[in-house]
Amino acid sequence: MEYPKLRPIEVSHDAPGKKGFILRDPSNLTDMILTVPYNVFEIMGLFDGKHSILDIQTAYARRYGTILSREQIEGLISKLDEGMLLESERFQQFLNGLKDEFGRSDLRKAAFAGKGYEGDPVKLGQQLDSFFTSDGGPGRPPGGARPAERPKDRVKGAVLPHIDFVRGGPCFAWGYQEIEESSDARCFIVLGTSHGEMEGLFTLTKKDFETPFGVLRTNREIVAAIEKDGGEKLFQGEFAHKAEHSIEFQAVFLNYLYDGRKDISIVPVLCSSFHKMINDGTSPSSVQEVGDFIETLQSAIKESGREVFLLASADLSHVGPRFGDPLPLTKHNLQEIAQEDLDMIRLIEDMDAEGFFLSIQKDGDRRKICGLAPIYLLLKLIDTSRGKLLKYDQWPDPMGMVSFASICFY
């Protein structure tokens, strides 16, 4: 391959004490992880399909005064291609096979069972039970003794994490305990965060979701109503659902919470990035695709005549060298980020969609809020007057920090 071209990749720093960058596929089509030295990574910006191996050798020699041999570059290209991280004939064949398999099935298969959470249903149930009773959890697992009186205010929606269960489980539990105790909804519109490339700003699927607890049904009646108004374009990016965890994690928790009941359903909606609007200095409300989708979803909900629950699957800040920032985080940094997050959460509690977006836009999304689009969409869609933060948490490690929260709306 004389003119190598990288696919969109996720880049993070290696562990402390090592010298390299970690490359992985953010769309999770492949689980290949490759570590490359800093000096080699610097010339990978030329892996754009426009520069030849000779061009790359020349750039490296100018930068370091030494020769990177053709064999070394070809070896790197071969590793990247084997890991499906290059735009190549090998990757296109691999992708076509995945798309064919996905398209033929009525089932969106569990992609993270046994990886992001326990794959065995008994062990998974025990794992999820522990999130309710562990330090930082709300107290009792679902199915235990309930309050003598149900809350007067019914919860109508929530912002819940999509971080992996090991790190964010107790925070998930706060929101799901509130749903069990004070929601009568049986249909959950799950607004997921797309972490990979996607056609359009929003995409749905009609496929049911496989979980270790059984299959969670997708509400095809509401999905059909959305399609009738919004058109087939809302399904052009459907393949993005295949390896996206943000809806899968909620499907697992919902099947756990309701013990696989057949009357529970979801409407799976993946939301793409709003970063163009951040960079352009515009509001999502001024973008026709956003406005049209909000109207379409509102109309479909009203037409269904059902009580639906709006769930934004969203994490918050992603800060530190693992996420492209130059320096490791200090305790003081974590406290500052927590305060900025909580200031932003107050805008969410106040149902201020535009204020929430502006708070992120004004600093160019410096904290890299992962759930921007689904949270904004929820605030625009939900018919309620207030939100309440139930739990805020951070998961720091030496190379980065992710924050997340459970926020419910009444």
C-alpha positions in Angstrom: 0.0 0.0 0.0 1.9 3.0 -1.3 -0.5 5.7 -0.1 -1.8 4.6 3.3 -5.0 6.2 4.7 -6.1 5.9 8.4 -9.7 5.4 9.3 -11.1 7.7 12.1 -9.3 6.4 15.2 -9.3 7.1 18.9 -5.9 8.1 20.2 -4.9 8.1 23.9 -1.6 8.2 25.8 -0.1 4.9 26.9 0.2 4.1 30.6 2.7 6.2 32.7 6.3 5.1 32.1 5.7 4.0 28.6 6.4 6.0 25.5 3.6 5.7 22.9 0.1 6.3 21.8 -2.7 3.8 21.9 -4.8 3.6 18.7 -8.2 1.9 18.7 -11.4 2.0 16.6 -14.0 4.3 18.3 -16.8 2.6 16.4 -15.9 -0.8 18.0 -16.0 -2.6 14.7 -12.7 -4.2 15.7 -11.3 -4.6 19.2 -7.7 -4.4 17.8 -5.5 -2.0 20.0 -2.2 -0.9 18.6 0.5 1.1 20.5 3.0 3.2 18.5 6.0 5.2 19.6 5.6 9.0 19.8 8.0 9.6 17.1 6.3 7.3 14.7 2.8 8.6 15.6 3.9 12.1 14.7 4.3 11.1 11.0 1.0 9.2 11.0 -0.7 12.5 10.2 0.7 11.8 6.7 -1.3 8.6 6.5 -4.0 10.5 4.6 -4.1 8.7 1.3 -2.2 11.6 -0.3 1.3 11.0 0.8 3.4 8.1 -0.4 5.8 6.0 1.7 8.6 8.1 0.2 6.9 11.3 1.4 6.6 9.8 4.9 10.3 8.8 4.9 11.3 12.3 3.8 9.2 13.9 6.5 10.6 11.6 9.2 14.2 12.3 8.1 13.6 16.1 8.2 12.1 15.8 11.7 14.6 13.4 13.3 17.6 13.4 11.1 17.5 9.7 10.7 16.0 7.3 8.2 12.8 5.3 8.8 13.2 2.4 6.4 10.6 1.4 3.8 10.4 -2.0 5.6 9.6 -0.3 8.9 6.8 1.8 7.4 5.4 -1.1 5.5 5.4 -3.1 8.7 3.4 -0.4 10.4 1.0 -0.3 7.5 0.6 -4.0 7.7 -0.2 -3.9 11.4 -2.7 -1.1 10.9 -4.3 -3.0 8.1 -4.6 -6.2 10.0 -6.2 -4.3 12.8 -8.8 -2.8 10.3 -7.6 0.7 11.1 -6.8 1.7 7.5 -9.1 2.5 4.6 -8.2 -0.4 2.4 -9.6 -3.3 0.4 -9.2 -5.6 3.4 -11.2 -3.3 5.6 -13.9 -2.7 3.0 -14.4 -6.5 2.6 -14.6 -6.8 6.4 -17.1 -3.9 6.7 -19.3 -5.3 3.9 -19.4 -8.6 5.7 -20.5 -7.0 9.0 -23.1 -4.9 7.2 -24.6 -7.9 5.4 -24.8 -9.9 8.6 -26.3 -6.9 10.5 -28.8 -6.1 7.8 -30.2 -9.7 7.6 -31.0 -10.0 11.3 -34.0 -8.7 13.2 -31.9 -8.8 16.3 -29.3 -6.3 17.4 -26.9 -8.7 19.1 -25.2 -7.9 22.5 -21.8 -6.6 21.6 -20.4 -6.1 25.1 -21.7 -9.1 27.1 -18.7 -10.7 28.7 -16.6 -7.6 28.1 -18.3 -4.5 29.4 -20.4 -6.5 31.8 -20.9 -10.1 32.9 -22.2 -12.3 30.1 -23.8 -15.0 32.3 -27.3 -13.9 33.4 -26.9 -15.1 37.0 -23.6 -13.4 37.5 -24.9 -10.3 35.7 -27.8 -10.1 38.1 -25.5 -10.4 41.0 -23.2 -7.7 39.5 -26.1 -5.3 39.0 -27.6 -6.1 42.5 -24.2 -5.1 44.0 -24.4 -1.6 42.5 -27.5 -0.8 44.5 -26.0 -2.1 47.8 -22.3 -1.1 47.5 -20.8 2.1 48.7 -22.1 4.9 46.6 -25.3 3.0 45.7 -28.8 4.0 46.6 -29.4 1.2 49.1 -31.6 -1.7 48.0 -31.8 -3.7 44.8 -35.0 -3.8 42.7 -37.6 -6.3 44.1 -36.8 -5.5 47.7 -39.1 -3.8 50.2 -40.6 -0.7 48.7 -41.7 2.5 50.3 -45.1 2.4 52.0 -46.3 5.2 49.7 -45.3 5.8 46.2 -43.9 9.3 45.4 -46.6 11.8 44.3 -44.3 13.1 41.6 -43.8 10.6 38.8 -40.4 10.5 37.1 -40.8 11.2 33.4 -37.2 11.1 32.2 -33.6 10.8 33.2 -30.0 11.4 32.2 -28.1 8.2 33.0 -24.5 7.2 32.5 -23.1 5.1 29.7 -19.7 4.5 31.2 -18.9 0.8 31.7 -20.7 -0.9 34.6 -17.5 -1.6 36.6 -16.8 2.2 36.9 -20.2 3.7 36.9 -22.6 0.9 38.2 -23.7 2.6 41.5 -24.5 5.8 39.6 -26.7 3.9 37.2 -28.4 2.4 40.2 -29.6 5.7 41.6 -31.5 6.5 38.4 -32.9 3.0 38.0 -34.1 2.8 41.6 -36.0 6.1 41.0 -37.5 4.7 37.8 -38.7 1.5 39.5 -40.2 3.4 42.4 -41.9 6.3 40.6 -42.5 5.6 36.9 -45.5 3.8 35.3 -44.0 4.0 31.8 -43.5 0.8 29.8 -41.9 2.4 26.7 -38.5 4.0 27.0 -37.2 6.3 24.3 -33.4 5.8 24.7 -31.4 8.7 23.3 -27.9 7.2 22.9 -24.6 8.8 22.3 -22.9 7.7 19.1 -19.1 7.2 19.6 -18.3 6.4 16.0 -19.0 7.8 12.5 -22.7 8.0 11.6 -24.8 9.2 8.6 -26.9 12.1 9.7 -27.4 13.5 13.2 -30.0 10.9 14.3 -30.5 7.3 13.4 -32.9 4.6 14.5 -33.2 0.8 14.2 -36.2 -1.5 14.2 -34.2 -4.4 15.6 -34.9 -5.8 19.0 -32.0 -5.8 21.5 -30.4 -9.0 22.8 -29.2 -9.0 26.4 -28.1 -11.9 28.7 -31.5 -11.6 30.4 -33.4 -12.1 27.1 -34.5 -9.9 24.2 -35.8 -6.4 24.8 -38.4 -5.5 22.3 -38.1 -2.4 20.1 -41.5 -0.6 19.9 -42.0 -0.9 16.2 -45.3 1.0 16.3 -43.6 4.2 17.5 -40.6 3.6 15.2 -42.9 3.3 12.3 -44.6 6.6 13.2 -41.2 8.3 13.3 -40.3 6.8 9.9 -43.6 7.8 8.4 -42.9 11.5 9.3 -39.1 11.6 9.2 -38.5 9.3 6.2 -36.1 6.5 5.4 -33.1 8.9 6.0 -33.5 8.2 9.7 -32.3 4.6 9.1 -29.5 5.3 6.6 -27.0 5.2 9.5 -28.6 2.2 11.2 -25.3 0.2 11.1 -23.9 2.5 13.8 -26.1 0.7 16.3 -24.2 -2.6 15.8 -21.3 -1.9 18.1 -22.5 1.2 20.1 -22.7 0.6 23.8 -24.7 3.6 25.0 -28.1 2.0 24.2 -27.0 -1.5 24.9 -26.1 -0.7 28.5 -29.5 0.8 29.1 -31.2 -2.2 27.5 -29.4 -4.5 29.9 -30.4 -2.4 32.9 -34.0 -2.2 31.7 -34.3 -5.9 31.2 -32.8 -6.4 34.7 -35.1 -3.9 36.3 -38.3 -5.3 34.8 -37.2 -9.0 34.9 -37.6 -9.5 31.2 -41.3 -8.5 31.1 -42.8 -8.6 27.6 -44.7 -5.4 27.9 -41.5 -3.3 28.2 -40.1 -1.8 25.0 -37.6 0.8 23.8 -37.3 3.2 20.9 -33.5 3.2 20.2 -32.2 6.6 18.8 -28.5 7.3 18.3 -27.4 10.9 18.3 -24.3 12.1 16.5 -22.0 15.0 17.5 -23.1 18.6 17.7 -19.6 19.8 17.4 -20.1 21.6 14.1 -22.6 23.8 15.9 -20.1 24.5 18.7 -17.5 25.5 16.2 -19.9 27.6 14.1 -21.2 29.5 17.1 -24.8 28.4 16.3 -27.5 26.7 18.4 -28.9 23.3 17.5 -32.3 24.9 17.5 -31.3 26.8 14.4 -30.4 23.6 12.5 -33.3 22.3 10.4 -32.3 18.6 10.9 -32.5 19.0 14.7 -35.8 21.0 14.6 -37.4 18.5 12.2 -36.4 15.5 14.3 -37.7 17.0 17.5 -41.1 17.7 15.8 -41.1 14.2 14.4 -40.4 12.6 17.7 -43.0 14.8 19.6 -45.6 13.9 17.0 -44.9 10.1 17.2 -45.1 10.2 21.0 -48.4 12.1 20.9 -49.8 9.7 18.2 -48.9 6.7 20.3 -51.2 7.8 23.1 -48.8 6.1 25.6 -46.8 7.3 28.5 -43.2 7.2 27.4 -40.0 7.7 29.4 -37.3 9.8 27.9 -33.8 8.5 28.8 -30.6 10.2 27.7 -27.6 7.8 27.8 -24.9 10.3 28.5 -21.6 10.8 30.2 -20.1 14.2 31.0 -16.5 15.4 31.1 -13.6 13.5 29.5 -10.4 15.2 30.6 -6.7 14.3 30.8 -3.9 12.9 28.5 -6.0 9.9 27.6 -8.4 12.3 25.9 -5.8 14.5 24.2 -5.0 17.0 27.0 -1.3 17.7 27.6 -0.9 17.2 31.4 -2.0 14.7 34.0 -4.8 15.8 36.3 -4.2 17.0 39.9 -6.7 16.8 42.8 -7.3 20.5 42.3 -8.1 19.9 38.6 -10.7 17.3 39.6 -12.3 19.7 42.0 -12.4 22.4 39.4 -14.0 20.0 36.8 -16.5 18.8 39.4 -17.6 22.4 40.0 -17.9 23.2 36.3 -19.9 20.0 35.8 -22.2 20.9 38.7 -22.8 24.4 37.3 -23.7 22.7 34.0 -26.0 20.2 35.8 -27.9 23.1 37.4 -28.8 24.3 33.9 -30.0 20.8 33.1 -32.1 20.7 36.3 -33.6 24.1 35.3 -34.6 22.6 31.9 -32.5 25.2 30.2 -31.5 23.5 26.9 -30.0 26.6 25.4 -28.2 27.6 28.5 -26.8 24.0 28.8 -25.5 24.1 25.2 -24.1 27.6 25.6 -22.2 26.6 28.7 -20.4 24.0 26.6 -20.0 26.2 23.5 -18.5 29.1 25.3 -15.2 27.3 26.1 -15.2 25.2 22.9 -16.2 22.1 24.8 -13.0 22.1 26.7 -14.2 19.3 29.0 -15.4 17.1 26.0 -18.9 16.5 27.2 -19.8 13.1 25.8 -23.6 13.2 26.0 -24.2 16.7 24.7 -26.6 15.8 21.9 -28.9 13.4 23.8 -29.1 15.7 26.8 -30.0 18.6 24.6 -32.6 16.6 22.8 -34.2 15.3 26.1 -34.5 18.9 27.4 -36.2 19.9 24.2 -38.6 17.0 24.2 -39.6 16.4 27.8 -42.8 17.9 29.2 -41.9 18.7 32.8 -40.8 21.5 34.9 -37.8 20.4 36.9 -34.9 18.0 37.2 -33.1 16.7 40.2 -29.5 15.5 40.5 -29.5 12.2 42.4 -25.8 11.2 42.0 -22.7 12.8 40.5 -19.4 10.9 40.3 -16.0 10.9 38.7 -13.7 8.0 37.7 -10.2 9.3 37.6 -7.1 7.3 36.7 -3.5 8.7 36.2 -4.1 9.4 32.6 -7.6 10.8 32.5 -11.0 11.3 34.2 -14.6 10.6 33.1 -17.5 12.2 35.0 -21.1 11.1 34.9 -24.4 11.6 36.8 -28.0 10.3 37.3 -30.5 13.2 36.9 -34.2 12.6 37.0 -37.1 14.8 35.7 -40.5 15.1 37.3 
